[in-house]
């Protein structure tokens, strides 16, 4: 039995590709977004705030991406769906600093391995998720 296993790491170039793809999709929606990409440990690799995007939404995008990797790759909307029916759990998790269990954060998975997350903030939860998914697809696909 081995005590270590090899892993894949998201590079800065991969994070930039995710941000660029997310921003390109955001432009088609006609809204201003913040986009954040983290590695699997939650460290910020790349970030962009479109002209006109709310400044405080930047922290929300970062928190969404960190939430995805912190909860094993669960998209933020799926995490909320899993806890919404249990008020004590929902309020406890939702009250943790740096956790954003709202739509808009998705995992970046390469060859079946979680390598990071991309998240967006600035539109509706559905728009945020679509922007983030465009970013993740640029790396995973």
N, CA, C and O atoms as a GROMACS GRO file, in nm:
protein
  564
    1UNK      N    1   0.084  -0.118   0.000
    1UNK     CA    2   0.000   0.000   0.000
    1UNK      C    3   0.088   0.124   0.000
    1UNK      O    4   0.183   0.135   0.078
    2UNK      N    5   0.056   0.217  -0.088
    2UNK     CA    6   0.134   0.339  -0.099
    2UNK      C    7   0.077   0.447  -0.007
    2UNK      O    8  -0.043   0.452   0.018
    3UNK      N    9   0.165   0.530   0.042
    3UNK     CA   10   0.123   0.640   0.129
    3UNK      C   11   0.110   0.771   0.055
    3UNK      O   12   0.075   0.873   0.115
    4UNK      N   13   0.136   0.770  -0.073
    4UNK     CA   14   0.120   0.890  -0.155
    4UNK      C   15   0.057   0.851  -0.287
    4UNK      O   16   0.059   0.735  -0.327
    5UNK      N   17   0.002   0.950  -0.353
    5UNK     CA   18  -0.052   0.926  -0.487
    5UNK      C   19  -0.020   1.046  -0.574
    5UNK      O   20  -0.014   1.159  -0.525
    6UNK      N   21   0.001   1.022  -0.702
    6UNK     CA   22   0.027   1.135  -0.791
    6UNK      C   23  -0.100   1.217  -0.811
    6UNK      O   24  -0.212   1.166  -0.800
    7UNK      N   25  -0.082   1.343  -0.839
    7UNK     CA   26  -0.198   1.428  -0.863
    7UNK      C   27  -0.170   1.525  -0.976
    7UNK      O   28  -0.054   1.553  -1.009
    8UNK      N   29  -0.275   1.576  -1.033
    8UNK     CA   30  -0.264   1.678  -1.136
    8UNK      C   31  -0.275   1.814  -1.070
    8UNK      O   32  -0.346   1.830  -0.970
    9UNK      N   33  -0.207   1.913  -1.124
    9UNK     CA   34  -0.213   2.048  -1.069
    9UNK      C   35  -0.254   2.145  -1.178
    9UNK      O   36  -0.202   2.142  -1.290
   10UNK      N   37  -0.348   2.230  -1.146
   10UNK     CA   38  -0.389   2.335  -1.239
   10UNK      C   39  -0.278   2.439  -1.246
   10UNK      O   40  -0.231   2.488  -1.143
   11UNK      N   41  -0.238   2.473  -1.365
   11UNK     CA   42  -0.132   2.573  -1.384
   11UNK      C   43  -0.191   2.712  -1.395
   11UNK      O   44  -0.312   2.730  -1.410
   12UNK      N   45  -0.102   2.810  -1.388
   12UNK     CA   46  -0.147   2.948  -1.409
   12UNK      C   47  -0.204   2.964  -1.550
   12UNK      O   48  -0.304   3.033  -1.568
   13UNK      N   49  -0.143   2.900  -1.648
   13UNK     CA   50  -0.194   2.907  -1.786
   13UNK      C   51  -0.334   2.848  -1.793
   13UNK      O   52  -0.420   2.901  -1.863
   14UNK      N   53  -0.357   2.738  -1.723
   14UNK     CA   54  -0.490   2.678  -1.721
   14UNK      C   55  -0.591   2.769  -1.654
   14UNK      O   56  -0.705   2.782  -1.699
   15UNK      N   57  -0.549   2.832  -1.545
   15UNK     CA   58  -0.638   2.925  -1.475
   15UNK      C   59  -0.672   3.045  -1.563
   15UNK      O   60  -0.787   3.090  -1.566
   16UNK      N   61  -0.574   3.096  -1.636
   16UNK     CA   62  -0.598   3.208  -1.727
   16UNK      C   63  -0.692   3.168  -1.841
   16UNK      O   64  -0.777   3.246  -1.882
   17UNK      N   65  -0.676   3.046  -1.891
   17UNK     CA   66  -0.766   2.997  -1.996
   17UNK      C   67  -0.909   2.991  -1.944
   17UNK      O   68  -1.003   3.025  -2.016
   18UNK      N   69  -0.926   2.948  -1.820
   18UNK     CA   70  -1.060   2.942  -1.760
   18UNK      C   71  -1.118   3.082  -1.744
   18UNK      O   72  -1.235   3.104  -1.776
   19UNK      N   73  -1.038   3.176  -1.695
   19UNK     CA   74  -1.086   3.313  -1.680
   19UNK      C   75  -1.123   3.373  -1.815
   19UNK      O   76  -1.228   3.434  -1.829
   20UNK      N   77  -1.038   3.354  -1.914
   20UNK     CA   78  -1.064   3.412  -2.046
   20UNK      C   79  -1.193   3.356  -2.106
   20UNK      O   80  -1.272   3.432  -2.163
   21UNK      N   81  -1.215   3.225  -2.094
   21UNK     CA   82  -1.337   3.164  -2.148
   21UNK      C   83  -1.460   3.212  -2.071
   21UNK      O   84  -1.565   3.236  -2.130
   22UNK      N   85  -1.446   3.224  -1.941
   22UNK     CA   86  -1.558   3.272  -1.860
   22UNK      C   87  -1.594   3.416  -1.897
   22UNK      O   88  -1.711   3.450  -1.911
   23UNK      N   89  -1.493   3.500  -1.913
   23UNK     CA   90  -1.518   3.639  -1.951
   23UNK      C   91  -1.580   3.649  -2.090
   23UNK      O   92  -1.668   3.733  -2.113
   24UNK      N   93  -1.537   3.566  -2.181
   24UNK     CA   94  -1.596   3.566  -2.316
   24UNK      C   95  -1.743   3.531  -2.309
   24UNK      O   96  -1.825   3.593  -2.378
   25UNK      N   97  -1.778   3.433  -2.227
   25UNK     CA   98  -1.919   3.398  -2.212
   25UNK      C   99  -1.996   3.510  -2.142
   25UNK      O  100  -2.109   3.540  -2.178
   26UNK      N  101  -1.934   3.571  -2.044
   26UNK     CA  102  -1.998   3.681  -1.971
   26UNK      C  103  -2.035   3.795  -2.065
   26UNK      O  104  -2.141   3.855  -2.052
   27UNK      N  105  -1.948   3.823  -2.159
   27UNK     CA  106  -1.975   3.931  -2.254
   27UNK      C  107  -2.100   3.903  -2.336
   27UNK      O  108  -2.171   3.997  -2.373
   28UNK      N  109  -2.128   3.778  -2.366
   28UNK     CA  110  -2.248   3.745  -2.443
   28UNK      C  111  -2.375   3.769  -2.363
   28UNK      O  112  -2.483   3.784  -2.420
   29UNK      N  113  -2.363   3.772  -2.231
   29UNK     CA  114  -2.479   3.794  -2.144
   29UNK      C  115  -2.507   3.942  -2.122
   29UNK      O  116  -2.614   3.979  -2.074
   30UNK      N  117  -2.411   4.026  -2.156
   30UNK     CA  118  -2.431   4.169  -2.142
   30UNK      C  119  -2.430   4.217  -1.998
   30UNK      O  120  -2.491   4.320  -1.968
   31UNK      N  121  -2.364   4.146  -1.910
   31UNK     CA  122  -2.354   4.187  -1.770
   31UNK      C  123  -2.208   4.184  -1.729
   31UNK      O  124  -2.124   4.124  -1.796
   32UNK      N  125  -2.177   4.250  -1.617
   32UNK     CA  126  -2.040   4.258  -1.568
   32UNK      C  127  -2.021   4.159  -1.453
   32UNK      O  128  -2.098   4.159  -1.357
   33UNK      N  129  -1.918   4.077  -1.463
   33UNK     CA  130  -1.893   3.972  -1.366
   33UNK      C  131  -1.752   3.980  -1.309
   33UNK      O  132  -1.662   4.041  -1.367
   34UNK      N  133  -1.737   3.920  -1.194
   34UNK     CA  134  -1.607   3.888  -1.135
   34UNK      C  135  -1.588   3.739  -1.156
   34UNK      O  136  -1.682   3.662  -1.142
   35UNK      N  137  -1.467   3.698  -1.189
   35UNK     CA  138  -1.438   3.557  -1.211
   35UNK      C  139  -1.311   3.522  -1.134
   35UNK      O  140  -1.210   3.592  -1.140
   36UNK      N  141  -1.319   3.410  -1.059
   36UNK     CA  142  -1.206   3.365  -0.979
   36UNK      C  143  -1.178   3.218  -1.009
   36UNK      O  144  -1.269   3.139  -1.030
   37UNK      N  145  -1.050   3.183  -1.011
   37UNK     CA  146  -1.007   3.044  -1.028
   37UNK      C  147  -0.910   3.011  -0.915
   37UNK      O  148  -0.815   3.084  -0.889
   38UNK      N  149  -0.937   2.898  -0.849
   38UNK     CA  150  -0.848   2.851  -0.743
   38UNK      C  151  -0.792   2.714  -0.780
   38UNK      O  152  -0.846   2.644  -0.865
   39UNK      N  153  -0.684   2.678  -0.713
   39UNK     CA  154  -0.634   2.542  -0.727
   39UNK      C  155  -0.711   2.452  -0.631
   39UNK      O  156  -0.803   2.498  -0.564
   40UNK      N  157  -0.676   2.325  -0.625
   40UNK     CA  158  -0.751   2.228  -0.545
   40UNK      C  159  -0.741   2.258  -0.395
   40UNK      O  160  -0.824   2.211  -0.317
   41UNK      N  161  -0.640   2.333  -0.354
   41UNK     CA  162  -0.626   2.371  -0.214
   41UNK      C  163  -0.694   2.501  -0.179
   41UNK      O  164  -0.692   2.543  -0.064
   42UNK      N  165  -0.755   2.565  -0.277
   42UNK     CA  166  -0.827   2.690  -0.254
   42UNK      C  167  -0.744   2.815  -0.272
   42UNK      O  168  -0.792   2.926  -0.246
   43UNK      N  169  -0.620   2.800  -0.315
   43UNK     CA  170  -0.536   2.918  -0.339
   43UNK      C  171  -0.577   2.984  -0.470
   43UNK      O  172  -0.596   2.917  -0.572
   44UNK      N  173  -0.591   3.114  -0.467
   44UNK     CA  174  -0.632   3.190  -0.585
   44UNK      C  175  -0.521   3.187  -0.689
   44UNK      O  176  -0.407   3.224  -0.662
   45UNK      N  177  -0.556   3.142  -0.811
   45UNK     CA  178  -0.461   3.137  -0.921
   45UNK      C  179  -0.482   3.251  -1.021
   45UNK      O  180  -0.386   3.301  -1.079
   46UNK      N  181  -0.608   3.291  -1.039
   46UNK     CA  182  -0.636   3.396  -1.136
   46UNK      C  183  -0.770   3.461  -1.100
   46UNK      O  184  -0.860   3.396  -1.048
   47UNK      N  185  -0.779   3.591  -1.129
   47UNK     CA  186  -0.899   3.666  -1.097
   47UNK      C  187  -0.914   3.779  -1.197
   47UNK      O  188  -0.815   3.837  -1.242
   48UNK      N  189  -1.038   3.810  -1.231
   48UNK     CA  190  -1.065   3.926  -1.316
   48UNK      C  191  -1.197   3.989  -1.275
   48UNK      O  192  -1.293   3.920  -1.240
   49UNK      N  193  -1.199   4.121  -1.280
   49UNK     CA  194  -1.324   4.195  -1.256
   49UNK      C  195  -1.350   4.278  -1.380
   49UNK      O  196  -1.273   4.366  -1.416
   50UNK      N  197  -1.463   4.247  -1.445
   50UNK     CA  198  -1.500   4.320  -1.566
   50UNK      C  199  -1.534   4.464  -1.530
   50UNK      O  200  -1.575   4.494  -1.417
   51UNK      N  201  -1.515   4.553  -1.626
   51UNK     CA  202  -1.555   4.692  -1.605
   51UNK      C  203  -1.701   4.697  -1.564
   51UNK      O  204  -1.787   4.637  -1.629
   52UNK      N  205  -1.729   4.768  -1.456
   52UNK     CA  206  -1.866   4.783  -1.409
   52UNK      C  207  -1.914   4.676  -1.312
   52UNK      O  208  -2.023   4.686  -1.257
   53UNK      N  209  -1.833   4.573  -1.291
   53UNK     CA  210  -1.873   4.467  -1.197
   53UNK      C  211  -1.864   4.521  -1.055
   53UNK      O  212  -1.776   4.602  -1.023
   54UNK      N  213  -1.954   4.476  -0.971
   54UNK     CA  214  -1.954   4.519  -0.831
   54UNK      C  215  -1.826   4.473  -0.763
   54UNK      O  216  -1.789   4.356  -0.774
   55UNK      N  217  -1.758   4.563  -0.694
   55UNK     CA  218  -1.632   4.529  -0.629
   55UNK      C  219  -1.650   4.419  -0.525
   55UNK      O  220  -1.567   4.328  -0.519
   56UNK      N  221  -1.754   4.424  -0.445
   56UNK     CA  222  -1.772   4.324  -0.340
   56UNK      C  223  -1.807   4.187  -0.397
   56UNK      O  224  -1.790   4.085  -0.328
   57UNK      N  225  -1.854   4.182  -0.518
   57UNK     CA  226  -1.881   4.052  -0.581
   57UNK      C  227  -1.752   3.977  -0.608
   57UNK      O  228  -1.754   3.855  -0.627
   58UNK      N  229  -1.640   4.046  -0.610
   58UNK     CA  230  -1.512   3.979  -0.628
   58UNK      C  231  -1.484   3.883  -0.514
   58UNK      O  232  -1.441   3.769  -0.536
   59UNK      N  233  -1.508   3.927  -0.392
   59UNK     CA  234  -1.489   3.838  -0.277
   59UNK      C  235  -1.586   3.721  -0.281
   59UNK      O  236  -1.551   3.610  -0.241
   60UNK      N  237  -1.706   3.746  -0.329
   60UNK     CA  238  -1.804   3.638  -0.340
   60UNK      C  239  -1.758   3.533  -0.440
   60UNK      O  240  -1.770   3.414  -0.415
   61UNK      N  241  -1.705   3.577  -0.555
   61UNK     CA  242  -1.654   3.482  -0.655
   61UNK      C  243  -1.541   3.397  -0.597
   61UNK      O  244  -1.537   3.276  -0.617
   62UNK      N  245  -1.450   3.461  -0.527
   62UNK     CA  246  -1.339   3.388  -0.466
   62UNK      C  247  -1.392   3.287  -0.364
   62UNK      O  248  -1.349   3.172  -0.361
   63UNK      N  249  -1.486   3.331  -0.280
   63UNK     CA  250  -1.543   3.241  -0.180
   63UNK      C  251  -1.616   3.123  -0.245
   63UNK      O  252  -1.609   3.011  -0.195
   64UNK      N  253  -1.686   3.148  -0.355
   64UNK     CA  254  -1.754   3.039  -0.425
   64UNK      C  255  -1.653   2.934  -0.474
   64UNK      O  256  -1.674   2.814  -0.458
   65UNK      N  257  -1.545   2.981  -0.535
   65UNK     CA  258  -1.445   2.887  -0.586
   65UNK      C  259  -1.382   2.808  -0.471
   65UNK      O  260  -1.362   2.687  -0.483
   66UNK      N  261  -1.352   2.875  -0.362
   66UNK     CA  262  -1.294   2.805  -0.246
   66UNK      C  263  -1.394   2.708  -0.184
   66UNK      O  264  -1.355   2.603  -0.132
   67UNK      N  265  -1.521   2.742  -0.189
   67UNK     CA  266  -1.624   2.653  -0.137
   67UNK      C  267  -1.629   2.524  -0.218
   67UNK      O  268  -1.642   2.415  -0.162
   68UNK      N  269  -1.620   2.536  -0.349
   68UNK     CA  270  -1.622   2.417  -0.435
   68UNK      C  271  -1.512   2.319  -0.395
   68UNK      O  272  -1.539   2.202  -0.371
   69UNK      N  273  -1.389   2.367  -0.389
   69UNK     CA  274  -1.280   2.274  -0.358
   69UNK      C  275  -1.282   2.232  -0.212
   69UNK      O  276  -1.240   2.120  -0.179
   70UNK      N  277  -1.328   2.318  -0.125
   70UNK     CA  278  -1.335   2.285   0.017
   70UNK      C  279  -1.437   2.178   0.050
   70UNK      O  280  -1.427   2.111   0.152
   71UNK      N  281  -1.536   2.164  -0.037
   71UNK     CA  282  -1.639   2.062  -0.018
   71UNK      C  283  -1.625   1.953  -0.125
   71UNK      O  284  -1.725   1.899  -0.172
   72UNK      N  285  -1.502   1.921  -0.162
   72UNK     CA  286  -1.474   1.805  -0.245
   72UNK      C  287  -1.515   1.813  -0.390
   72UNK      O  288  -1.526   1.711  -0.457
   73UNK      N  289  -1.538   1.933  -0.439
   73UNK     CA  290  -1.574   1.948  -0.580
   73UNK      C  291  -1.722   1.966  -0.605
   73UNK      O  292  -1.766   1.965  -0.721
   74UNK      N  293  -1.800   1.982  -0.500
   74UNK     CA  294  -1.945   2.003  -0.519
   74UNK      C  295  -1.970   2.143  -0.574
   74UNK      O  296  -1.923   2.241  -0.516
   75UNK      N  297  -2.043   2.154  -0.684
   75UNK     CA  298  -2.082   2.287  -0.730
   75UNK      C  299  -2.158   2.358  -0.618
   75UNK      O  300  -2.229   2.294  -0.540
   76UNK      N  301  -2.144   2.489  -0.610
   76UNK     CA  302  -2.204   2.561  -0.498
   76UNK      C  303  -2.356   2.551  -0.495
   76UNK      O  304  -2.414   2.548  -0.386
   77UNK      N  305  -2.420   2.545  -0.609
   77UNK     CA  306  -2.566   2.532  -0.607
   77UNK      C  307  -2.608   2.393  -0.559
   77UNK      O  308  -2.711   2.380  -0.493
   78UNK      N  309  -2.529   2.291  -0.591
   78UNK     CA  310  -2.559   2.156  -0.544
   78UNK      C  311  -2.535   2.145  -0.394
   78UNK      O  312  -2.608   2.074  -0.324
   79UNK      N  313  -2.434   2.214  -0.343
   79UNK     CA  314  -2.410   2.215  -0.199
   79UNK      C  315  -2.530   2.276  -0.127
   79UNK      O  316  -2.579   2.222  -0.028
   80UNK      N  317  -2.576   2.390  -0.178
   80UNK     CA  318  -2.692   2.453  -0.115
   80UNK      C  319  -2.814   2.361  -0.120
   80UNK      O  320  -2.886   2.347  -0.021
   81UNK      N  321  -2.837   2.298  -0.233
   81UNK     CA  322  -2.951   2.207  -0.246
   81UNK      C  323  -2.942   2.093  -0.145
   81UNK      O  324  -3.044   2.046  -0.095
   82UNK      N  325  -2.820   2.048  -0.116
   82UNK     CA  326  -2.801   1.938  -0.022
   82UNK      C  327  -2.827   1.979   0.122
   82UNK      O  328  -2.862   1.895   0.205
   83UNK      N  329  -2.809   2.107   0.154
   83UNK     CA  330  -2.822   2.150   0.294
   83UNK      C  331  -2.945   2.236   0.321
   83UNK      O  332  -2.976   2.263   0.437
   84UNK      N  333  -3.015   2.280   0.216
   84UNK     CA  334  -3.123   2.376   0.237
   84UNK      C  335  -3.236   2.324   0.324
   84UNK      O  336  -3.303   2.404   0.391
   85UNK      N  337  -3.260   2.194   0.325
   85UNK     CA  338  -3.370   2.138   0.404
   85UNK      C  339  -3.336   2.117   0.550
   85UNK      O  340  -3.423   2.078   0.628
   86UNK      N  341  -3.213   2.141   0.588
   86UNK     CA  342  -3.171   2.124   0.726
   86UNK      C  343  -3.120   2.258   0.778
   86UNK      O  344  -3.002   2.290   0.764
   87UNK      N  345  -3.209   2.339   0.839
   87UNK     CA  346  -3.172   2.474   0.880
   87UNK      C  347  -3.045   2.483   0.965
   87UNK      O  348  -2.965   2.574   0.945
   88UNK      N  349  -3.026   2.391   1.059
   88UNK     CA  350  -2.907   2.400   1.144
   88UNK      C  351  -2.780   2.380   1.061
   88UNK      O  352  -2.681   2.450   1.081
   89UNK      N  353  -2.783   2.285   0.970
   89UNK     CA  354  -2.667   2.260   0.884
   89UNK      C  355  -2.649   2.376   0.787
   89UNK      O  356  -2.538   2.426   0.770
   90UNK      N  357  -2.757   2.418   0.724
   90UNK     CA  358  -2.750   2.529   0.628
   90UNK      C  359  -2.695   2.655   0.694
   90UNK      O  360  -2.606   2.720   0.640
   91UNK      N  361  -2.748   2.688   0.810
   91UNK     CA  362  -2.704   2.810   0.878
   91UNK      C  363  -2.561   2.797   0.930
   91UNK      O  364  -2.485   2.894   0.928
   92UNK      N  365  -2.526   2.677   0.975
   92UNK     CA  366  -2.390   2.656   1.024
   92UNK      C  367  -2.287   2.666   0.913
   92UNK      O  368  -2.187   2.736   0.927
   93UNK      N  369  -2.312   2.597   0.804
   93UNK     CA  370  -2.219   2.603   0.690
   93UNK      C  371  -2.221   2.740   0.627
   93UNK      O  372  -2.117   2.797   0.595
   94UNK      N  373  -2.340   2.794   0.608
   94UNK     CA  374  -2.353   2.926   0.547
   94UNK      C  375  -2.292   3.037   0.630
   94UNK      O  376  -2.257   3.142   0.577
   95UNK      N  377  -2.279   3.014   0.759
   95UNK     CA  378  -2.222   3.114   0.847
   95UNK      C  379  -2.071   3.108   0.860
   95UNK      O  380  -2.011   3.193   0.925
   96UNK      N  381  -2.009   3.009   0.798
   96UNK     CA  382  -1.863   2.998   0.803
   96UNK      C  383  -1.798   3.105   0.716
   96UNK      O  384  -1.842   3.129   0.603
   97UNK      N  385  -1.696   3.167   0.768
   97UNK     CA  386  -1.624   3.267   0.690
   97UNK      C  387  -1.567   3.202   0.565
   97UNK      O  388  -1.509   3.094   0.572
   98UNK      N  389  -1.583   3.269   0.452
   98UNK     CA  390  -1.525   3.219   0.328
   98UNK      C  391  -1.608   3.116   0.255
   98UNK      O  392  -1.564   3.065   0.152
   99UNK      N  393  -1.726   3.082   0.306
   99UNK     CA  394  -1.812   2.985   0.240
   99UNK      C  395  -1.925   3.060   0.168
   99UNK      O  396  -1.988   3.148   0.226
  100UNK      N  397  -1.948   3.023   0.043
  100UNK     CA  398  -2.055   3.083  -0.036
  100UNK      C  399  -2.132   2.971  -0.104
  100UNK      O  400  -2.100   2.930  -0.216
  101UNK      N  401  -2.234   2.922  -0.037
  101UNK     CA  402  -2.315   2.811  -0.090
  101UNK      C  403  -2.430   2.866  -0.173
  101UNK      O  404  -2.547   2.840  -0.145
  102UNK      N  405  -2.395   2.942  -0.275
  102UNK     CA  406  -2.492   2.998  -0.369
  102UNK      C  407  -2.441   2.970  -0.510
  102UNK      O  408  -2.320   2.958  -0.532
  103UNK      N  409  -2.530   2.960  -0.604
  103UNK     CA  410  -2.493   2.922  -0.739
  103UNK      C  411  -2.385   3.009  -0.799
  103UNK      O  412  -2.380   3.130  -0.776
  104UNK      N  413  -2.297   2.946  -0.877
  104UNK     CA  414  -2.195   3.020  -0.949
  104UNK      C  415  -2.054   2.967  -0.934
  104UNK      O  416  -1.961   3.021  -0.993
  105UNK      N  417  -2.036   2.860  -0.856
  105UNK     CA  418  -1.905   2.798  -0.842
  105UNK      C  419  -1.910   2.655  -0.893
  105UNK      O  420  -1.999   2.579  -0.855
  106UNK      N  421  -1.815   2.617  -0.977
  106UNK     CA  422  -1.813   2.482  -1.034
  106UNK      C  423  -1.671   2.426  -1.028
  106UNK      O  424  -1.573   2.500  -1.028
  107UNK      N  425  -1.661   2.293  -1.023
  107UNK     CA  426  -1.528   2.231  -1.019
  107UNK      C  427  -1.463   2.230  -1.157
  107UNK      O  428  -1.530   2.234  -1.260
  108UNK      N  429  -1.331   2.226  -1.155
  108UNK     CA  430  -1.254   2.199  -1.276
  108UNK      C  431  -1.201   2.057  -1.258
  108UNK      O  432  -1.121   2.030  -1.169
  109UNK      N  433  -1.246   1.968  -1.346
  109UNK     CA  434  -1.208   1.828  -1.338
  109UNK      C  435  -1.134   1.790  -1.466
  109UNK      O  436  -1.183   1.814  -1.577
  110UNK      N  437  -1.017   1.731  -1.450
  110UNK     CA  438  -0.935   1.688  -1.563
  110UNK      C  439  -0.903   1.540  -1.544
  110UNK      O  440  -0.846   1.502  -1.442
  111UNK      N  441  -0.937   1.460  -1.641
  111UNK     CA  442  -0.913   1.315  -1.635
  111UNK      C  443  -0.965   1.253  -1.505
  111UNK      O  444  -0.902   1.166  -1.446
  112UNK      N  445  -1.082   1.302  -1.462
  112UNK     CA  446  -1.144   1.248  -1.342
  112UNK      C  447  -1.090   1.301  -1.212
  112UNK      O  448  -1.133   1.257  -1.105
  113UNK      N  449  -0.997   1.396  -1.217
  113UNK     CA  450  -0.935   1.451  -1.097
  113UNK      C  451  -0.977   1.596  -1.077
  113UNK      O  452  -0.971   1.677  -1.170
  114UNK      N  453  -1.018   1.629  -0.956
  114UNK     CA  454  -1.046   1.767  -0.921
  114UNK      C  455  -0.913   1.843  -0.917
  114UNK      O  456  -0.822   1.806  -0.842
  115UNK      N  457  -0.902   1.949  -0.997
  115UNK     CA  458  -0.778   2.026  -1.001
  115UNK      C  459  -0.798   2.170  -0.957
  115UNK      O  460  -0.701   2.244  -0.940
  116UNK      N  461  -0.922   2.210  -0.938
  116UNK     CA  462  -0.950   2.347  -0.898
  116UNK      C  463  -1.096   2.380  -0.915
  116UNK      O  464  -1.181   2.292  -0.930
  117UNK      N  465  -1.124   2.509  -0.913
  117UNK     CA  466  -1.262   2.555  -0.930
  117UNK      C  467  -1.261   2.691  -0.997
  117UNK      O  468  -1.165   2.767  -0.988
  118UNK      N  469  -1.371   2.719  -1.064
  118UNK     CA  470  -1.392   2.851  -1.122
  118UNK      C  471  -1.528   2.899  -1.075
  118UNK      O  472  -1.624   2.822  -1.066
  119UNK      N  473  -1.536   3.027  -1.045
  119UNK     CA  474  -1.661   3.083  -0.996
  119UNK      C  475  -1.680   3.223  -1.051
  119UNK      O  476  -1.585   3.294  -1.084
  120UNK      N  477  -1.807   3.260  -1.061
  120UNK     CA  478  -1.841   3.393  -1.110
  120UNK      C  479  -1.944   3.455  -1.017
  120UNK      O  480  -2.022   3.386  -0.952
  121UNK      N  481  -1.943   3.587  -1.013
  121UNK     CA  482  -2.041   3.661  -0.935
  121UNK      C  483  -2.068   3.793  -1.006
  121UNK      O  484  -1.976   3.859  -1.055
  122UNK      N  485  -2.194   3.830  -1.010
  122UNK     CA  486  -2.231   3.956  -1.074
  122UNK      C  487  -2.366   3.952  -1.142
  122UNK      O  488  -2.425   4.056  -1.168
  123UNK      N  489  -2.414   3.832  -1.172
  123UNK     CA  490  -2.544   3.818  -1.236
  123UNK      C  491  -2.636   3.736  -1.147
  123UNK      O  492  -2.616   3.729  -1.026
  124UNK      N  493  -2.736   3.676  -1.207
  124UNK     CA  494  -2.822   3.584  -1.133
  124UNK      C  495  -2.741   3.458  -1.103
  124UNK      O  496  -2.634   3.438  -1.162
  125UNK      N  497  -2.791   3.374  -1.014
  125UNK     CA  498  -2.721   3.248  -0.984
  125UNK      C  499  -2.705   3.164  -1.110
  125UNK      O  500  -2.600   3.102  -1.130
  126UNK      N  501  -2.806   3.161  -1.195
  126UNK     CA  502  -2.797   3.085  -1.320
  126UNK      C  503  -2.692   3.143  -1.414
  126UNK      O  504  -2.615   3.069  -1.475
  127UNK      N  505  -2.688   3.276  -1.425
  127UNK     CA  506  -2.588   3.339  -1.510
  127UNK      C  507  -2.448   3.315  -1.455
  127UNK      O  508  -2.355   3.285  -1.530
  128UNK      N  509  -2.432   3.330  -1.324
  128UNK     CA  510  -2.302   3.306  -1.262
  128UNK      C  511  -2.254   3.164  -1.292
  128UNK      O  512  -2.138   3.144  -1.327
  129UNK      N  513  -2.344   3.068  -1.279
  129UNK     CA  514  -2.307   2.929  -1.304
  129UNK      C  515  -2.269   2.908  -1.451
  129UNK      O  516  -2.171   2.839  -1.480
  130UNK      N  517  -2.343   2.968  -1.543
  130UNK     CA  518  -2.312   2.953  -1.684
  130UNK      C  519  -2.176   3.011  -1.718
  130UNK      O  520  -2.101   2.953  -1.796
  131UNK      N  521  -2.143   3.125  -1.659
  131UNK     CA  522  -2.013   3.188  -1.682
  131UNK      C  523  -1.903   3.096  -1.628
  131UNK      O  524  -1.802   3.073  -1.694
  132UNK      N  525  -1.923   3.046  -1.507
  132UNK     CA  526  -1.824   2.956  -1.446
  132UNK      C  527  -1.808   2.827  -1.526
  132UNK      O  528  -1.696   2.780  -1.545
  133UNK      N  529  -1.919   2.770  -1.573
  133UNK     CA  530  -1.912   2.648  -1.651
  133UNK      C  531  -1.832   2.668  -1.780
  133UNK      O  532  -1.759   2.579  -1.823
  134UNK      N  533  -1.848   2.784  -1.842
  134UNK     CA  534  -1.771   2.814  -1.963
  134UNK      C  535  -1.622   2.812  -1.932
  134UNK      O  536  -1.542   2.762  -2.010
  135UNK      N  537  -1.586   2.866  -1.817
  135UNK     CA  538  -1.445   2.866  -1.776
  135UNK      C  539  -1.394   2.726  -1.749
  135UNK      O  540  -1.285   2.689  -1.794
  136UNK      N  541  -1.471   2.647  -1.676
  136UNK     CA  542  -1.429   2.510  -1.644
  136UNK      C  543  -1.415   2.426  -1.770
  136UNK      O  544  -1.323   2.346  -1.782
  137UNK      N  545  -1.506   2.444  -1.864
  137UNK     CA  546  -1.503   2.367  -1.988
  137UNK      C  547  -1.378   2.394  -2.070
  137UNK      O  548  -1.330   2.306  -2.141
  138UNK      N  549  -1.326   2.515  -2.060
  138UNK     CA  550  -1.205   2.551  -2.136
  138UNK      C  551  -1.083   2.473  -2.089
  138UNK      O  552  -0.989   2.453  -2.166
  139UNK      N  553  -1.084   2.430  -1.964
  139UNK     CA  554  -0.972   2.355  -1.909
  139UNK      C  555  -0.996   2.205  -1.917
  139UNK      O  556  -0.907   2.129  -1.954
  140UNK      N  557  -1.116   2.164  -1.882
  140UNK     CA  558  -1.148   2.022  -1.877
  140UNK      C  559  -1.161   1.961  -2.016
  140UNK      O  560  -1.134   1.842  -2.035
  141UNK      N  561  -1.202   2.041  -2.112
  141UNK     CA  562  -1.232   1.987  -2.243
  141UNK      C  563  -1.125   2.009  -2.341
  141UNK      O  564  -1.138   1.967  -2.456
   0.00000   0.00000   0.00000
